[in-house]
């Protein structure tokens, strides 16, 4: 064989080897598993939707950094599909249909309140696992809605944290007036406020509702202050109206209110510091968390630091709430023997994991909601004192309300 023929044969062998190696690498590469992220990204709840989306993306990135998930022997990298539900029921339904019928997803993360009402029937009827903020109506949870998991935790627990804090640190403060936007889901928040006020020896004396989008709260503040309350509670204002909750706090102080301001649902990160003058930022009890406080768990602190570095804005509590259940879900998913979402739902409903809040976590809620589909929230209570947010106490949880007796 002459030299030219030898060179040609060597070239063919080399190309064959390289091609075979590339084919083997391609064949061994992981597939993708689409994860729907459907949450409000525009409108007054956009700050919550942005935190939900970003928290889900961090959980997905963290799992992919560990090699993704392996299901029935096949490796998958998680692929997020992000869509805006606009906190609207009709849009939520359309987004759910797109994710289910067009994208063929098996998991959806992030529906909020109105959008969740539209999306949930589509998700449940197609046996899609969903991680929804909270059940905003009674018929959103129960044994007939097994695929819906609610990552925000029980709404009564959100109010328990503030009520317990006030009982301990302001024992002479007894009467509570709620100020809240006049929305269909407000009833759920009002009921939780009244329940926890009663549990902690506070007297709830009524609610002053204002139209959604209100910017001048003065007439409603006048009526609230006329009841001479020790505590004014802002209810769902931070979640539903964003930064206008900070405006309400500022106007309360401008009107001369010197009592405790209780803020269960949080405005966007930094809004209180930006809108409320420093001398007004005192005696404000909140579910916001100073993650650098010694009482806060290392896992929560690490997530908050990473979130701030990645997105250049501080997280609010909903970030930890979502990550606390979605990252464990992805860990649970890796090692499953089937792609059947019904099997995933049944297995994850009984799953226990190391929680972000320094305790073992599991699904709870059956005594109040008819099914165990909620995790505990953080119970770290905070207060603005002399202009600065301080997290210094953890409220006890009324277990009998949320955990079924064995």
C-alpha positions as CSV (number, residue, x, y, z in Angstrom):
1,X,0.0,0.0,0.0
2,X,1.5,3.3,-1.0
3,X,2.0,6.3,1.3
4,X,-1.0,8.2,0.0
5,X,-3.3,5.2,0.7
6,X,-1.9,4.8,4.2
7,X,-2.5,8.4,5.0
8,X,-6.1,8.2,3.7
9,X,-6.8,5.0,5.8
10,X,-5.4,6.7,8.9
11,X,-7.6,9.7,8.2
12,X,-10.8,7.6,7.8
13,X,-10.0,5.7,11.1
14,X,-9.4,9.0,13.0
15,X,-12.7,10.5,11.7
16,X,-14.6,7.3,12.6
17,X,-13.2,7.3,16.1
18,X,-13.9,11.0,16.7
19,X,-17.4,10.6,15.2
20,X,-18.1,7.6,17.3
21,X,-16.8,9.3,20.4
22,X,-19.0,12.4,19.7
23,X,-22.0,10.1,19.1
24,X,-21.4,8.4,22.4
25,X,-21.1,11.7,24.2
26,X,-24.3,12.9,22.6
27,X,-26.1,9.7,23.4
28,X,-25.0,9.9,27.1
29,X,-25.9,13.6,27.5
30,X,-28.9,14.3,29.8
31,X,-32.4,15.1,28.5
32,X,-34.3,18.1,29.8
33,X,-37.3,18.1,32.1
34,X,-39.4,21.2,31.6
35,X,-40.6,23.0,34.8
36,X,-43.3,25.6,34.5
37,X,-42.9,28.8,36.4
38,X,-46.3,30.7,36.2
39,X,-46.5,33.7,38.4
40,X,-47.4,37.4,38.3
41,X,-44.5,39.3,36.7
42,X,-46.5,42.5,35.9
43,X,-49.0,44.5,37.9
44,X,-49.1,45.3,41.6
45,X,-48.1,41.8,42.7
46,X,-45.1,41.8,40.4
47,X,-42.6,42.1,43.3
48,X,-43.9,38.9,44.7
49,X,-43.9,37.2,41.4
50,X,-40.3,38.3,40.8
51,X,-39.2,36.8,44.1
52,X,-41.1,33.6,43.3
53,X,-39.6,33.3,39.9
54,X,-36.1,34.0,41.2
55,X,-36.3,31.6,44.0
56,X,-37.5,28.8,41.7
57,X,-34.6,29.6,39.3
58,X,-32.1,29.3,42.2
59,X,-33.6,26.0,43.2
60,X,-33.4,24.7,39.6
61,X,-29.8,26.0,39.2
62,X,-28.7,24.4,42.4
63,X,-30.2,21.0,41.4
64,X,-28.7,21.2,37.9
65,X,-25.3,22.0,39.5
66,X,-25.6,18.6,41.2
67,X,-26.2,16.9,37.9
68,X,-29.9,17.5,37.5
69,X,-32.3,14.6,38.4
70,X,-32.2,10.9,37.5
71,X,-35.6,9.3,36.9
72,X,-36.1,5.7,35.8
73,X,-32.4,5.6,35.0
74,X,-32.4,8.6,32.7
75,X,-30.6,11.8,33.6
76,X,-32.5,15.1,33.1
77,X,-31.4,18.7,33.5
78,X,-34.3,20.9,34.7
79,X,-35.4,23.5,32.2
80,X,-37.6,26.4,33.4
81,X,-40.4,27.8,31.3
82,X,-41.3,31.2,32.7
83,X,-44.7,32.8,32.0
84,X,-46.6,35.8,33.4
85,X,-50.0,35.2,34.9
86,X,-50.6,38.9,35.7
87,X,-52.4,37.9,38.9
88,X,-55.5,37.4,36.8
89,X,-57.8,34.3,36.8
90,X,-58.3,34.2,33.0
91,X,-54.6,34.7,32.3
92,X,-53.8,32.0,34.9
93,X,-56.1,29.5,33.2
94,X,-54.6,30.3,29.8
95,X,-51.0,30.0,31.0
96,X,-51.8,26.7,32.7
97,X,-53.3,25.4,29.5
98,X,-50.2,26.4,27.5
99,X,-47.9,24.7,30.0
100,X,-50.0,21.5,30.2
101,X,-51.2,21.0,26.6
102,X,-48.4,22.7,24.6
103,X,-45.3,22.3,26.8
104,X,-46.4,19.0,28.4
105,X,-45.0,19.9,31.8
106,X,-45.6,17.8,34.8
107,X,-44.7,20.4,37.4
108,X,-45.9,24.1,37.7
109,X,-44.5,26.5,40.3
110,X,-45.7,29.9,41.4
111,X,-49.5,30.7,40.9
112,X,-50.4,33.4,43.4
113,X,-54.1,34.1,44.3
114,X,-56.4,35.2,41.5
115,X,-54.3,33.4,38.8
116,X,-54.2,30.3,41.0
117,X,-58.0,30.2,41.0
118,X,-57.9,30.1,37.2
119,X,-55.0,27.7,36.9
120,X,-55.8,25.1,39.5
121,X,-58.7,23.3,37.8
122,X,-56.5,22.8,34.7
123,X,-53.6,21.6,36.7
124,X,-55.6,19.2,39.0
125,X,-57.7,17.7,36.2
126,X,-54.5,16.9,34.3
127,X,-52.7,15.5,37.4
128,X,-50.0,18.2,37.3
129,X,-48.0,18.8,40.5
130,X,-48.3,22.4,41.4
131,X,-46.6,24.6,44.0
132,X,-49.1,27.5,44.7
133,X,-48.6,30.4,47.1
134,X,-51.7,29.8,49.3
135,X,-55.3,28.5,49.1
136,X,-57.3,31.7,48.7
137,X,-60.6,30.0,48.9
138,X,-61.8,26.9,50.9
139,X,-62.4,24.8,47.9
140,X,-58.8,25.1,46.7
141,X,-57.6,22.5,49.2
142,X,-58.8,19.2,50.5
143,X,-58.6,15.5,49.6
144,X,-60.0,16.1,46.1
145,X,-57.1,18.5,45.3
146,X,-54.1,16.2,46.0
147,X,-51.8,17.6,43.3
148,X,-51.8,21.2,44.8
149,X,-49.1,21.9,47.3
150,X,-49.0,25.4,49.0
151,X,-45.5,26.7,49.7
152,X,-46.4,29.9,51.5
153,X,-47.4,27.9,54.6
154,X,-50.7,28.4,56.6
155,X,-51.9,32.0,56.5
156,X,-52.9,31.8,60.1
157,X,-49.3,31.0,61.0
158,X,-48.3,34.2,59.2
159,X,-50.5,36.1,61.6
160,X,-49.5,34.0,64.6
161,X,-45.9,35.3,64.4
162,X,-46.9,39.0,64.8
163,X,-49.7,38.4,67.3
164,X,-47.4,36.3,69.5
165,X,-44.6,38.9,69.3
166,X,-47.0,41.7,70.3
167,X,-48.3,39.6,73.2
168,X,-44.8,39.1,74.5
169,X,-43.1,42.4,73.9
170,X,-46.2,44.8,74.1
171,X,-48.3,43.2,76.8
172,X,-50.3,46.4,77.4
173,X,-51.3,46.6,73.7
174,X,-54.7,44.9,73.4
175,X,-57.0,46.4,70.8
176,X,-56.4,45.8,67.0
177,X,-57.9,47.5,64.0
178,X,-57.2,46.0,60.5
179,X,-56.6,48.1,57.5
180,X,-56.9,46.1,54.3
181,X,-57.7,46.4,50.5
182,X,-61.3,45.6,49.6
183,X,-60.7,42.4,47.6
184,X,-62.3,39.0,47.4
185,X,-59.4,37.3,49.1
186,X,-59.4,39.8,52.0
187,X,-61.9,37.6,53.9
188,X,-59.3,34.8,54.2
189,X,-56.7,37.2,55.7
190,X,-59.3,38.9,58.0
191,X,-60.3,35.5,59.4
192,X,-56.7,34.6,60.1
193,X,-56.1,37.9,61.8
194,X,-59.2,37.5,64.1
195,X,-58.3,33.9,64.9
196,X,-54.7,34.7,66.0
197,X,-55.8,37.9,67.9
198,X,-58.2,35.7,69.9
199,X,-55.6,33.1,70.5
200,X,-53.1,35.6,71.9
201,X,-55.5,37.7,74.0
202,X,-55.8,40.6,71.6
203,X,-59.2,42.3,71.0
204,X,-59.9,42.7,67.3
205,X,-62.3,45.6,67.0
206,X,-62.9,45.8,63.3
207,X,-61.6,46.5,59.8
208,X,-61.3,49.6,57.6
209,X,-61.3,48.6,54.0
210,X,-60.1,50.8,51.2
211,X,-60.3,50.5,47.4
212,X,-57.5,48.6,45.7
213,X,-54.8,51.0,44.5
214,X,-55.6,53.7,47.1
215,X,-52.7,56.1,47.5
216,X,-54.3,58.6,49.9
217,X,-55.2,56.6,53.0
218,X,-56.1,59.6,55.1
219,X,-59.9,59.2,55.3
220,X,-59.5,55.5,56.2
221,X,-56.8,56.3,58.7
222,X,-59.1,58.8,60.4
223,X,-61.8,56.2,60.8
224,X,-59.3,53.6,62.1
225,X,-57.8,55.9,64.6
226,X,-61.2,56.9,65.8
227,X,-61.5,53.4,67.3
228,X,-58.4,54.3,69.4
229,X,-56.6,51.0,68.7
230,X,-53.3,50.0,70.4
231,X,-52.4,48.2,67.2
232,X,-53.1,48.8,63.5
233,X,-52.7,45.7,61.3
234,X,-52.1,46.2,57.6
235,X,-53.3,42.7,56.6
236,X,-52.7,41.7,53.0
237,X,-51.8,45.3,51.8
238,X,-48.1,44.5,51.2
239,X,-48.9,41.4,49.1
240,X,-51.7,42.8,47.1
241,X,-50.6,46.5,46.7
242,X,-46.8,46.3,46.9
243,X,-45.1,49.5,47.9
244,X,-48.3,51.2,48.7
245,X,-48.1,49.3,52.0
246,X,-45.1,51.4,52.9
247,X,-47.1,54.5,51.9
248,X,-49.8,53.4,54.4
249,X,-47.2,53.0,57.2
250,X,-45.8,56.5,56.4
251,X,-49.3,58.1,56.4
252,X,-50.2,56.4,59.7
253,X,-47.3,58.1,61.4
254,X,-47.9,61.4,59.6
255,X,-51.4,61.3,61.0
256,X,-50.0,61.1,64.5
257,X,-50.6,57.4,65.1
258,X,-48.0,56.3,67.7
259,X,-49.1,52.8,68.5
260,X,-47.8,49.4,67.1
261,X,-48.1,48.9,63.3
262,X,-48.3,45.2,62.5
263,X,-47.3,44.3,58.9
264,X,-48.0,40.6,58.2
265,X,-47.7,40.7,54.3
266,X,-44.6,42.4,53.1
267,X,-44.1,45.2,50.6
268,X,-41.2,45.0,48.1
269,X,-37.7,44.7,49.5
270,X,-36.4,48.1,50.6
271,X,-39.7,49.9,50.2
272,X,-40.1,50.6,53.9
273,X,-36.6,52.1,54.2
274,X,-37.2,54.1,51.0
275,X,-40.6,55.5,51.7
276,X,-40.9,55.7,55.5
277,X,-38.6,58.3,57.2
278,X,-36.2,56.8,59.7
279,X,-37.9,58.6,62.7
280,X,-41.2,56.9,61.7
281,X,-39.7,53.4,61.5
282,X,-40.3,52.3,65.1
283,X,-42.8,50.0,66.7
284,X,-43.4,48.3,63.4
285,X,-43.8,44.5,63.9
286,X,-43.3,42.5,60.7
287,X,-42.6,39.1,59.1
288,X,-39.6,40.6,57.4
289,X,-36.3,38.9,58.3
290,X,-32.8,40.3,59.0
291,X,-31.0,37.2,57.8
292,X,-27.7,38.3,59.5
293,X,-29.3,38.1,62.9
294,X,-27.9,35.3,65.1
295,X,-31.2,33.7,65.6
296,X,-31.7,33.0,61.8
297,X,-30.5,29.6,60.5
298,X,-27.3,29.3,58.5
299,X,-29.2,27.7,55.6
300,X,-31.6,30.7,55.4
301,X,-28.7,33.1,55.7
302,X,-26.8,31.5,52.9
303,X,-29.8,31.5,50.5
304,X,-30.4,35.2,51.3
305,X,-26.8,36.1,50.7
306,X,-26.7,34.2,47.4
307,X,-30.0,35.8,46.3
308,X,-28.7,39.3,47.0
309,X,-25.5,38.6,45.1
310,X,-27.3,37.1,42.1
311,X,-30.2,39.6,41.7
312,X,-28.8,42.7,43.4
313,X,-31.9,43.1,45.5
314,X,-32.7,41.6,49.0
315,X,-35.2,38.8,49.1
316,X,-38.4,38.8,51.0
317,X,-39.8,35.9,53.1
318,X,-41.5,34.2,50.1
319,X,-38.1,33.4,48.6
320,X,-37.2,31.1,51.5
321,X,-40.7,29.7,51.6
322,X,-40.5,28.6,47.9
323,X,-37.0,27.3,48.0
324,X,-37.8,25.4,51.2
325,X,-40.1,23.1,49.3
326,X,-38.9,23.1,45.6
327,X,-35.3,22.2,46.2
328,X,-36.3,19.2,48.4
329,X,-38.8,18.3,45.7
330,X,-36.1,18.1,43.1
331,X,-34.0,16.0,45.4
332,X,-37.0,13.7,46.0
333,X,-37.5,13.5,42.2
334,X,-34.0,12.3,41.6
335,X,-34.2,8.5,42.2
336,X,-37.8,8.1,41.3
337,X,-38.5,5.0,39.2
338,X,-41.3,6.4,37.1
339,X,-42.4,9.5,35.2
340,X,-46.0,9.1,36.6
341,X,-46.8,12.3,38.4
342,X,-49.4,10.6,40.5
343,X,-46.6,8.5,42.0
344,X,-44.6,11.6,42.6
345,X,-47.5,13.3,44.3
346,X,-48.1,10.3,46.6
347,X,-44.5,10.0,47.5
348,X,-43.8,13.6,48.1
349,X,-46.9,14.0,50.3
350,X,-45.1,11.7,52.8
351,X,-41.6,13.1,52.3
352,X,-39.6,14.7,55.1
353,X,-36.6,16.8,54.6
354,X,-34.1,19.1,56.3
355,X,-35.9,22.4,56.4
356,X,-34.4,25.8,55.6
357,X,-35.6,27.1,59.0
358,X,-33.3,24.8,61.1
359,X,-35.9,22.1,61.7
360,X,-37.0,18.9,60.0
361,X,-39.8,19.8,57.5
362,X,-42.8,17.8,56.4
363,X,-46.3,18.5,54.9
364,X,-48.8,19.6,57.5
365,X,-52.2,21.3,57.6
366,X,-54.8,18.5,57.8
367,X,-56.7,19.7,60.9
368,X,-57.4,23.1,59.2
369,X,-57.3,22.4,55.5
370,X,-58.4,18.7,55.2
371,X,-55.1,17.5,53.7
372,X,-51.4,17.8,54.5
373,X,-50.2,20.1,51.7
374,X,-48.5,22.9,53.5
375,X,-45.1,23.3,55.2
376,X,-44.5,25.5,58.2
377,X,-43.4,29.0,57.5
378,X,-40.5,30.8,59.3
379,X,-41.6,32.0,62.7
380,X,-38.8,34.6,63.2
381,X,-40.5,37.8,64.3
382,X,-39.0,41.2,63.6
383,X,-39.5,44.8,64.5
384,X,-38.3,48.2,63.3
385,X,-36.8,49.9,66.3
386,X,-35.2,53.3,65.9
387,X,-35.2,53.0,62.2
388,X,-33.5,49.5,62.0
389,X,-35.1,46.1,61.4
390,X,-34.2,43.7,64.2
391,X,-34.9,40.0,64.2
392,X,-34.6,38.7,67.7
393,X,-37.3,36.2,68.6
394,X,-39.0,33.1,67.2
395,X,-42.7,32.7,67.9
396,X,-44.0,29.4,69.1
397,X,-46.3,27.7,66.6
398,X,-49.8,26.5,67.7
399,X,-49.3,22.9,66.6
400,X,-52.8,21.7,67.3
401,X,-54.1,23.9,64.5
402,X,-51.9,22.4,61.8
403,X,-50.6,19.0,62.8
404,X,-53.0,16.0,63.0
405,X,-52.9,14.0,66.2
406,X,-51.5,10.4,65.8
